[in-house]
Amino acid sequence: MRVLFPCTGNSARSQVAEAMLNAAATPLVQAHSAGSQPKPVHANTIRAMRERGFDLSDRRSKHLSEFLDAL
């Protein structure tokens, strides 16, 4: 199963949701996130998630069009 967390910027909440679901889910579930107007992943998002044990430092924002073929 694949889950997509769509949003506008793909710079904070959707990145967090993707990381948390991927950490909690079985290998049968793949979470992704994307935005309609992507912006760089916010530095505070990276910092806050690092404090909770998640490394988002290599993440990039993605446009929703990258997932059109998966629909």
Secondary structure, 3 states (H helix, E strand, C coil): CEEEEEECCCCCHHHHHHHHHHHHCCCCCEEEEEECCCCCCCHHHHHHHHHCCCCCCCCCCCEHHHHHHHC
